[in-house]
Amino acid sequence: MEQRVSLITLGVADHAAARRFYERLGWRCTLELDGTAFFQTGCLVVALWSRAKLAEDSGMADPGGWGGVTLAHNVRSQQEVDRVLEQARAAGASISREASRTSWGGYTGAFVDPDGHPWEVAYNPGFELRDDGSLVLPVPPDQSASS
């Protein structure tokens, strides 16, 4: 298996309301197909689909709680973290963690969408964020000579 994630599907209670929320964030639905909204996000796709159908399709019981996964949206500055959190709040998200400096030199905050999916908004000066939105991890010093 190649080391890659291609598509993330979020299970939602109300498809139309979830789509409106992400569109209020400024996202554009690229494709609507059989009750699923697809958003092209750089080289990754985020899909919104019925939570019940997703649970059934995945062969999982749906206890309705947090599933142990947090999504992340990296940005290019501390000011952009603040701006995105305010945009999320205005779109209907709850802010689960106000932005603050981190022990590793970054600046992050978090919001939760109306279906309970947590999103971290992060500025990490140690990670390269390319113009196309792709995130590039730094090469550890002990591996740079062998590359």
C-alpha positions in Angstrom: 0.0 0.0 0.0 1.4 3.4 -0.9 1.8 5.9 1.9 -1.1 8.2 1.0 -4.5 9.4 2.0 -6.7 10.3 -1.0 -10.2 10.9 0.4 -11.6 11.7 3.9 -15.4 11.1 4.3 -17.1 12.8 7.2 -20.4 11.2 8.4 -23.0 13.9 8.8 -26.5 14.0 10.4 -28.0 16.5 7.9 -26.3 16.5 4.5 -27.7 19.8 3.3 -26.9 21.6 6.5 -23.3 20.2 6.5 -22.8 21.2 2.9 -24.0 24.8 3.7 -21.6 24.9 6.7 -18.6 24.1 4.6 -19.7 26.4 1.8 -20.0 29.2 4.5 -16.3 28.4 5.3 -15.6 29.3 1.6 -15.3 25.7 0.3 -16.7 24.9 -3.1 -18.6 21.6 -3.7 -16.9 20.1 -6.8 -19.3 17.2 -7.2 -22.7 16.2 -5.8 -23.4 12.5 -6.4 -26.0 10.2 -4.8 -26.3 12.3 -1.6 -22.6 12.8 -1.2 -20.9 16.2 -1.5 -17.3 16.1 -2.7 -14.8 19.0 -2.1 -11.5 19.0 -3.9 -8.9 20.2 -1.4 -5.6 20.3 -3.2 -4.5 16.7 -3.8 -7.1 15.4 -1.3 -10.9 15.1 -1.4 -13.2 15.6 1.5 -16.7 14.1 1.2 -19.8 14.6 3.3 -22.1 11.6 3.5 -24.9 10.3 5.8 -23.4 9.2 9.1 -25.7 6.1 9.2 -24.8 5.1 5.6 -21.0 5.7 6.3 -21.2 3.5 9.5 -23.0 0.7 7.6 -20.6 1.0 4.6 -17.6 0.8 7.0 -19.0 -2.1 8.9 -19.0 -0.1 12.1 -21.4 0.5 15.0 -22.1 4.2 15.4 -22.1 5.2 19.1 -22.6 8.8 17.9 -19.6 10.2 19.8 -16.2 11.4 18.8 -14.3 8.8 16.8 -10.8 9.6 18.0 -9.8 11.6 14.8 -9.1 15.3 14.4 -8.7 16.9 11.0 -6.1 19.7 10.6 -5.9 22.8 8.4 -2.5 24.3 8.3 -2.0 28.0 7.4 0.8 30.3 6.7 0.7 32.7 9.7 -0.7 33.3 13.2 -3.0 35.9 11.9 -4.5 33.4 9.4 -5.2 31.0 12.4 -7.2 33.7 14.0 -9.0 34.6 10.8 -10.0 31.0 10.0 -11.3 30.4 13.6 -13.4 33.6 13.3 -14.7 32.4 9.9 -15.6 29.0 11.4 -17.4 30.7 14.3 -19.4 32.8 11.9 -20.2 29.8 9.8 -21.7 28.0 12.9 -18.8 26.1 14.4 -18.1 26.0 18.1 -14.6 27.0 19.1 -13.2 24.1 21.2 -9.8 25.8 21.8 -9.0 29.4 21.3 -5.8 30.1 19.4 -2.6 30.2 21.5 1.1 29.6 21.2 2.4 26.1 21.5 5.4 24.5 23.2 6.8 23.6 19.7 6.9 27.2 18.4 3.6 27.1 16.5 0.2 28.7 17.0 -3.0 26.7 17.0 -6.7 26.7 17.8 -9.6 24.3 17.2 -13.2 24.3 16.1 -15.9 21.6 15.9 -18.3 21.5 12.9 -22.0 21.1 13.5 -21.7 17.3 13.2 -19.0 17.1 15.9 -15.9 16.8 13.7 -13.0 18.6 15.3 -10.6 20.6 13.2 -7.3 22.0 14.3 -6.2 25.2 12.6 -2.4 25.4 12.9 0.5 27.6 12.0 3.7 25.5 12.2 6.8 27.5 11.2 8.8 24.2 10.9 6.6 22.7 8.2 6.6 24.0 4.6 3.1 24.9 3.3 3.4 25.1 -0.5 1.3 27.4 -2.7 -0.9 24.5 -3.7 -1.7 23.8 0.0 0.4 20.7 0.3 2.2 20.2 3.6 5.8 19.1 3.4 7.5 17.6 6.5 11.1 18.7 7.1 13.9 16.1 6.6 15.5 15.2 9.9 19.2 16.2 10.0 20.3 12.6 10.4 18.5 11.6 7.2 19.4 14.6 5.0 22.9 13.3 4.1 21.5 9.9 2.9 18.8 11.5 0.6 
